[in-house]
Amino acid sequence: MSESTIRPFFWRATRLFGEKTVVSRTTDGEHRYSYESFGHRVQKLAGALSALGISDGDRVGTFGWNHHRHFEAYYGIPLMGAQIHTINVQLSDDRVAHIVEDASDDLLLVDPGEPLATIERLWEDLDSPDQVVVMAEEVPETELPAVGYETLVAEAEPVSEWPELNEDQPAGMCYTSGTTGLPKGVEYTHRMVYDHSMMVTTPAALGIDESDVVLSVVPMFHVNSWEFPYAATMAGARQVHPGASPSAAELVDLIGSEGVTLTAGVPTVWIDVLDELDEHGGDLSSLERIVVGGSAAPEEVTRRYKDEYDVTVEHAWGMTETMSIGAVSRPKASMAAASREERLAKRAKQGLLSPGLEMKVVDEDGDPLPWDGESAGELLVRGPTVIEEYHNRPEANETDFESAADGGWLHTGDIANIDDDGYIEIVDRVKDVIKSGGEWISSIELENQLMAHQDVTEAAVVAAPHERWGERPLGFVVPQAGADPDATRLRESLVGTVPKWWLPDEIRISETIPKTATGKFDKQSIRERLDQPDLPHAPGRQRWPIISRTLQWPMRTWSPGRSGRISMGK
Ligand code: AMP
C-alpha cells in the first residue's frame, strides 16, 4: 500500500491542472507561471539542494514571505525527503536565533531585505547552517556565504524520480510562541500534512475546489499558511501569493485583478481591507469567502462583508499544534429557518470541530463539562492532525499532552464552552500571552523588562481587549519604596529591549498587584477589573487600588496596516 505523502498532491496539480496559473507579487515584480512550470522548477530546486549536500532527513529553514520561490520550497524540500522549517520573519533577533539553533537547520533560504539583514546580524552567533540561499533574482551585496536561488535553479539537474518517502517522516516544522517561555518546535509528518490537507479541502471545513482562485494572506512562515499551499495545490485551484507585507490596497487590487474567490487571514487584515474599501472603494465582486481566524473574528466585520460585499466570513479556530484550522463556524443546515441574528451569533463562535478531530472541555480536575453553552473549562482536542509532542521540550510535553493511556489529548490552553449544538466558544486563555493582530506578545518578557527597572518592584502585564488588534498589552507596576516612576519613561525604557509593537498601550502605577493563593499574579482578577480602576477589596483577594497617573496611549501608535505592513497571524 502506498504511503500518505505530499507526492500525489504535486502529481495532481502538475499533471491534471498543469495549465492553471500561480501568480506572485515579489520584490522583483509580478511573477506568473503555470503549475507545469512550477513542477519543473520544483524538480530543479530539489536537484540544486542535493548538489548543496542536502539529503533525506535534513532540515532546511526558510525565512521569507509568500511568493513562488517559497512555494517551490514547500514542495522541493519535503519531496526530496528533507524537512521544511518555516521561520517567522517578524520575530525579534533573539527568538530567531533560538529557533535556528534549536532546529539545527542545515541550510537557510532567506528573502532579501530585512530577513537577510536579520540573518546577517545573527550569523556570527549561529552554529548552523554554513550557507544561505537568497530567494531573489540576484543576490544583494552581503558578507554572508550566500548563493542566489535563481542561479542555483538555473544550473541544477532536475530530479526525475522522487525518492520513496515514508509517511511518518517529517515534512515540515514551525515554532509556536503561543505559550509561556521560548518558542517551541512543532513538527509535521507527511501523513499529517496529507490528512490536514484532506480535512481542509472537505466542504465540512473550507471546501477548496479547482474552480477557486485562492489568495492566502496568512504568511507562509505561519503554520503552513493555514495549509493553503498544500490543500489548494492538491485541489488544482489557481493561486495568488501576495508577497512581503502587502498593504490593504494591494490586497484589494489583487482580489479584483486576479478574480480571487477564497482568501484567508487574521482579523486585522480584513479590518484594514474594510477601511481601504471605505476610503477608496474596490472590486470584491469575485470574492465569495474570507477565512478569518487566529483571533476571534469580530461580529461587525462578518456582518459588514455580508451586507456590503456579499462575502461570507468563515470564522476558523486553530493552533500551530493542530496544523492551523481545527474548527470552522457556520450555521448547521438545521438553522436554515433561524433568524439572521441567531445565524450571525453562531458565526461569531469558534465553531464546529473539523472532521477527523475530537474534543472535550474539562474542569480543573480534568472532568468533562456539559455542553450547555455556559460551563467553561480548558478545551482539549485530539486527532491525527494534532501533534503529540514538542521538539526538544520534555518539560512542556509533560504538561501540554495527555499520555496515550489517558487518551492522547492536547491541552489547548484555551478556555471554552460548548453549546448544545456542539459549537465551541473561546472565552479566555490559560496561556499567559497576548495576541495582538494575530501575533503573540510575551507578557512575562515584558514583566521581566519592567521589573529590571530600578524604580520598579513588581510588574504584571495583561491582555486588554482591543477593537482592532483583538488584544493589546496593559502594564501594572508597583514602584520601589521611595521611588516615583513616570509611566511614560517606564514605557520608553522598554524601547530597544522588545519589538516596538510589544510596547504596552498603557502602564498604570499601582500600590499592589493582586496575587493568587500561591503568590502568582492573579491575571484573571486583573483582567476582570480593567475598567474599574479603584475597586473595593474583593473577597479573598488583595486590595489593588490604582494610585496616581495612568498613561493612555493613542491606540494607533503603531499601526502596521497603515504603514503598509500588515501583521498576519496564523
Ligand atoms: P497559534 O498557535 O499561534 O496559531 O495560536 C493558537 C491560538 O490562537 C489558539 O489557541 C487561540 O488562543 C487563538 N485563536 C486561534 N483562532 C482563534 C479564534 N478564531 N478565536 C479566538 N482565538 C483564536
Residues whose N, C-alpha, C, O or C-beta is under 5 A from the ligand:
A	BS01	AMP	T176 G178 V292 G293 G294 S295 A296 A297 A316 W317 G318 M319 T320 E321 Q350 T412 D414 I426 K570
